[in-house]
């Protein structure tokens, strides 16, 4: 619940700031945020090889 309150508060601040910025600045910020989210999503969902194996629990119960 606290997370939702913080999210709505942050959303209100961002939308309020965007209403007072010129359109090109708002669009540039939106593109930058969109690119950052795209990179974050791609890095989060890409198999990492060795890191993915370290996170996976061992089936035999033995430590590696």
DRENMAR-470496 format. One record per residue: residue number from 1; residue in one letter; chain; x, y, z negated of N, C-alpha, C in turn. Coordinates in steps of 0.02 Angstrom, whole numbers, always signed. Layout:
<pts>
 pos code unit    n_x    n_y    n_z   ca_x   ca_y   ca_z    c_x    c_y    c_z
 NUM    A    A      X      Y      Z      X      Y      Z      X      Y      Z
...
</pts>
This chain:
<pts>
 pos code unit    n_x    n_y    n_z   ca_x   ca_y   ca_z    c_x    c_y    c_z
   1    X    A    +41    -59     +0     +0     +0     +0    +43    +63     +0
   2    X    A    +96    +61    -41   +141   +118    -43   +175   +129    +24
   3    X    A   +190    +73    +58   +220    +77   +125   +174   +114   +173
   4    X    A   +109    +99   +170    +61   +133   +215    +57   +207   +200
   5    X    A    +58   +225   +137    +56   +296   +118   +117   +332   +145
   6    X    A   +175   +301   +137   +237   +332   +163   +236   +336   +239
   7    X    A   +210   +285   +272   +207   +285   +345   +161   +340   +370
   8    X    A   +103   +348   +338    +57   +401   +359    +85   +471   +344
   9    X    A   +120   +478   +290   +152   +541   +273   +205   +559   +326
  10    X    A   +246   +510   +344   +297   +521   +394   +266   +535   +462
  11    X    A   +213   +500   +479   +177   +512   +542   +150   +583   +544
  12    X    A   +122   +606   +490    +96   +674   +487   +151   +726   +497
  13    X    A   +208   +714   +467   +264   +761   +475   +288   +762   +547
  14    X    A   +295   +703   +577   +320   +699   +646   +270   +730   +695
  15    X    A   +206   +715   +687   +156   +743   +732   +151   +819   +722
  16    X    A   +156   +841   +661   +154   +913   +648   +213   +949   +679
  17    X    A   +272   +917   +675   +331   +948   +705   +325   +948   +781
  18    X    A   +299   +895   +809   +292   +890   +882   +242   +942   +908
  19    X    A   +194   +961   +868   +145  +1010   +890   +176  +1080   +896
  20    X    A   +231  +1092   +861   +262  +1158   +862   +324  +1161   +906
  21    X    A   +345  +1105   +935   +403  +1104   +978   +381  +1112  +1051
  22    X    A   +425  +1139  +1091   +409  +1142  +1163   +403  +1072  +1192
  23    X    A   +363  +1065  +1245   +350  +1000  +1275   +414   +964  +1298
  24    X    A   +462   +997  +1330   +522   +960  +1351   +562   +931  +1291
  25    X    A   +564   +967  +1236   +599   +943  +1177   +562   +883  +1147
  26    X    A   +497   +886  +1145   +456   +831  +1120   +465   +769  +1163
  27    X    A   +464   +778  +1229   +473   +721  +1274   +543   +692  +1269
  28    X    A   +593   +734  +1262   +662   +709  +1255   +668   +668  +1190
  29    X    A   +638   +692  +1136   +640   +655  +1073   +602   +589  +1079
  30    X    A   +546   +590  +1114   +507   +529  +1123   +546   +477  +1164
  31    X    A   +582   +499  +1215   +623   +454  +1256   +680   +426  +1213
  32    X    A   +712   +468  +1174   +767   +445  +1132   +743   +393  +1081
  33    X    A   +687   +406  +1049   +659   +359  +1001   +638   +294  +1035
  34    X    A   +608   +299  +1094   +588   +239  +1131   +648   +197  +1151
  35    X    A   +702   +229  +1173   +763   +191  +1190   +793   +157  +1129
  36    X    A   +793   +193  +1073   +820   +164  +1011   +778   +103   +991
  37    X    A   +713   +108   +995   +670    +51   +977   +680     -7  +1025
  38    X    A   +689     +8  +1089   +701    -45  +1138   +766    -82  +1123
  39    X    A   +820    -45  +1110   +884    -76  +1094   +878   -116  +1030
  40    X    A   +845    -89   +979   +836   -124   +916   +798   -190   +928
  41    X    A   +745   -187   +966   +705   -247   +979   +744   -299  +1017
  42    X    A   +782   -278  +1067   +821   -325  +1106   +875   -358  +1063
  43    X    A   +908   -319  +1021   +960   -346   +978   +931   -393   +925
  44    X    A   +871   -377   +902   +840   -418   +849   +817   -485   +876
  45    X    A   +795   -488   +938   +767   -549   +965   +815   -589  +1008
  46    X    A   +875   -563  +1017   +925   -599  +1057   +959   -651  +1013
  47    X    A   +964   -713  +1037  +1000   -763   +996  +1073   -742   +989
  48    X    A  +1099   -748   +929  +1165   -723   +914  +1218   -777   +914
  49    X    A  +1199   -838   +927  +1247   -892   +927  +1268   -911   +857
  50    X    A  +1328   -891   +837  +1356   -911   +773  +1315   -883   +715
  51    X    A  +1292   -821   +720  +1253   -792   +665  +1187   -828   +656
  52    X    A  +1157   -850   +712  +1094   -887   +708  +1104   -954   +673
  53    X    A  +1162   -985   +684  +1175  -1049   +653  +1188  -1041   +578
  54    X    A  +1219   -986   +559  +1232   -974   +487  +1167   -962   +449
  55    X    A  +1118   -930   +483  +1055   -915   +449  +1011   -977   +443
  56    X    A  +1018  -1025   +489   +976  -1084   +489   +996  -1130   +431
  57    X    A   +947  -1154   +393   +964  -1200   +339   +987  -1267   +366
  58    X    A  +1030  -1299   +330  +1056  -1364   +349  +1001  -1417   +338
  59    X    A   +993  -1462   +386   +942  -1513   +378   +962  -1568   +329
  60    X    A  +1026  -1580   +324  +1048  -1634   +279  +1056  -1610   +208
  61    X    A  +1051  -1545   +197  +1057  -1519   +129  +1129  -1506   +108
  62    X    A  +1176  -1522   +152  +1247  -1512   +136  +1269  -1443   +157
  63    X    A  +1315  -1415   +121  +1343  -1350   +140  +1393  -1360   +197
  64    X    A  +1397  -1312   +240  +1445  -1317   +296  +1513  -1295   +276
</pts>
